[in-house]
Amino acid sequence: MTQLIEAHGGELVNREVIGADREKALEEAKSLKTLEVNNWEISDIELIGIGGFSPLTGFMGKEDYESVINNTRLANGTVWSIPITLSVSKEKANEFEVGEKVALKGQDGVVYATLTVEETFEANKELEAKNVYGTTDEAHPGVKKLYERGDIYIGGPITLLNRPDHGEFTDFYMDPKETRQMFKDLGWKTIVGFQTRNPVHRAHEHIQKTALEAVDGLLLNPLVGETKSDDIPADVRMESYQVILKKLLR
């Protein structure tokens, strides 16, 4: 069997509970204090839970946060470029105590996860914007979103209870453990990953074909969530990706 490299950070994280354990956790969540999370945070919750953000097991605490924005690494030295944080207002942060378990509920009323509060700390938004996005100008969409968030970050491990609905693209989603198994089944030892929010154009196709001369396989990872208002619709892009992949396989 093909020996794959280790997951980022050395361990493929799994924070999702299923079956009887999930039902028990959902019942427990009914008695917990709740914290409403937006779609961006729900996406982070899913990626933490399924191991897409390995080695993270939850939202970053202060030590990891400061290390990431200052050194582009987690506190243990693992390379990491963007902080994964859960923000709240100062008033909301005062409702929770260290060690307390909180239900993370979407605007749709679904409890997506529980979080055990390990710490709360104040965000350094100006430094975060400058070091992560290279600017503090609110004309940058990332900076604008950052400044609109709460001033306090809550750090702690999460347990994934429900995944978000991926709609028409559900069949295309694969967990990290599934892609790794696919690589093993295909006998791929070296893989190039290509992530894009646009249709694959000729320059992309050339890069991918060139890469396939040196590696065993290509993983095309399209973004189909929130993008720019003038982007080509996701369903059109997904059709174009399938056409390109067929061409690359010729």
N, C-alpha and C positions, 0 to 999 in steps of 0.2 A: 504494500500500500504506500502511496506517495506520502512522504513526510513533509508537511507544511511547516512554514515558519510559525513561531508563536504569535498569538494575538498581541496587539499593541499593549505594552506594559507587562507582558508575560502571562496574562490569564484572560480567557474569554469569559466575561461576566454574564451571569444570568440572574436577574432580580425579579423574574416573573413567577408567580405562583398560579397553579392550575388545579382543577379538580376540587376535592374536598377542602384542601388548604385555602383555595381561593374563596370558596363559599364561606368558610369560617372567617376569613379576613374581611370580606364584604359585610358580613353581619357585625363584626367588631367595629367597622368603619361608621356604622350608623350612630354609634355613641360618642364618636370623636368630634372634636372641634374641626371645622372645615376651613379650607383656604381655597378661594377660587383661582383657577389658573387659566391662562389664555391659550390659544392654539399653538403659539410658539413654544410655550412651556410644556404643553402636552406632547409635542413632538420630541422635546428633550427628554421627557419622562419615558417615552417609548424607547428611544435610542439608548438611554441608560439601562432600562430594563432588559432589553434583548442583547445587550453587549456591543451595540454599535459605537458606544463611547467608552469601551474598555480602555483602561482599567477602572474608570469611575464607577462607583456603586451608588452614587447619589449626587446631589448638588454640592458644589465646592464649598469648603470652609474657607476661612480667612487665609490660612497658610498657603493653600493651593492657589487661591485667587490671586494673592499678592505675587506669588512666584510666577504665575502665568503671565500677568500683565507686565511684570518687570524683567523676566528671564525667558519667557516662552517655554517654560517647563513646569511640570507639577513639582511639588515640594520634594518628591523622591527622585527628581531628575529626568523623569519621562517627558519627552518632547510633547508640548501641547501649546497651541497658539491662541485659542479663544476661550475665555472663561465660560463655564457652564453654571449659571447661577439662577437662583429663584428669588425674585424681588418682592418686597412688600413695603407698605408705608410704615413710618415710625409708629403710628398709632396701632396698626395691625400687628406689628412685631411684638408689641407689649402684651398681646393676648396670649402669647405662647411662652412656655417655660422650657428650659433645657431638659432633655430627656423625654419630653412629651411627644406622643404620636399624634399626627395630624392627617386628616383626610384631604387629599387634593382633588377638588371637584371642578369640572369644566362648566362653562356657561350653559351647557346642555343638561346639567344636572347629574351627569355621569361621574362616579368616583373612579378616577383613573389610577390612583395610587395612594399609598400612605407614606408619610415621611416622618422619620424620627428626628426631632430637632436636636442637633448637636451644638449649634452655636448660631448667634445672630451678630452681624457686624455691618458697619457702614460702608457703602460702596464709595470708591474713589473714582467717580465718573469721569472727571476731566483727564486723569492719568490713564484710565482705561481707554477712553476715546483716542487719546493721543498715541498710545502705544499699540493698541489693537488695530485701529483704523487709519492711523497716520495723520489724523486731523481732529480738531475739536469743533469744526464747522458743522452746524446743524443741517446744512444743505446735503450733507452725506446721509443717506437713509439709515445706515447703521448707527451713526451718532445720534440721529433724531430719535430712533427707537430707544436707545440707551438712556437719553435724557428724559424720556417720557415714563420710564420705569420707576418703581419705588426706590427710596434711598437706602433701604436696609435689605441685606441679603440673608437668607436662611440657609444654612448648610446642614446636610445630614443625609443618610442613606434612604433610598426609597424602595418600596415593594410595588411592582407593577401588577395591577388587578384587572384593568381593562385596556385594550388597545383602541386607538382612534379608528374610525371608519375610513378606509381609503377609497371607497366608492368604486368607480369603474376601473381603477388601476390595481385593485386588490390582488388579482392573479399575478401581477408582475413583482409584487413585494417578496423579498427573500430575507430571512434573518441571517446574521453573520454565520451561525452554525450551519445553515443550509447552503450558503455559498461555499463555505469551506468543504462541506461534504461533496458538493458538486465538483469542486476542483479535484478532490480525491478520486471520484468516480470517473472523471475524464482523464485522469492520469497527468494532470498539469502540475509541473514543478515550478514554473515561473509564470506569473500573470501580470499583465499591465492593466491598471484601472483608469478609466476615463470618465470624469464627471462633467456634465454639461446641463445648462438650462436652455440651450438653443438647439435647433436642428443641427445635425452633423453636416457641416459644410465641407467643401473640397479640401481645405487645409487640414481640418480635423481628420478627414478620411486618409489623407496622405500620412499624417502622423501615426494613425492607427495601423495602417498597412506596414509602415516602416517598423513600428514596434513589434508587429507580429512576425517579422523576419528574425527577431532576436529572442522572443518568448514563446511559450506554449499556447497562451490564450489571452483573450481580451474580455474584461468585465466592463460593460458600458453601464454607467450609473446615472440615469437621467433624473433631474429634479422636476417633480410634477406638482409641488405644493405652491406656496405663495411666491410669485415672481413679479417682475415689473409689469405695469399696466399695458405697455406696448409690446410685450413678448408675444410670440406666436403661441396660440392655445396648446395646452398640454396634449390633448387627444391628437392634434395634427402632428405634433412633435413625436409622439410615441409611434405613429405610423411610419414617420420618416426613419426612426431608429431601426425599425424592423427591416425596412428596405435596405438600409446601409449594411446591416449585419449580414443579410443574405448575399450582398455583393462581396463583403469581406471574406465570406466563407467559400466563394467560388474558387 
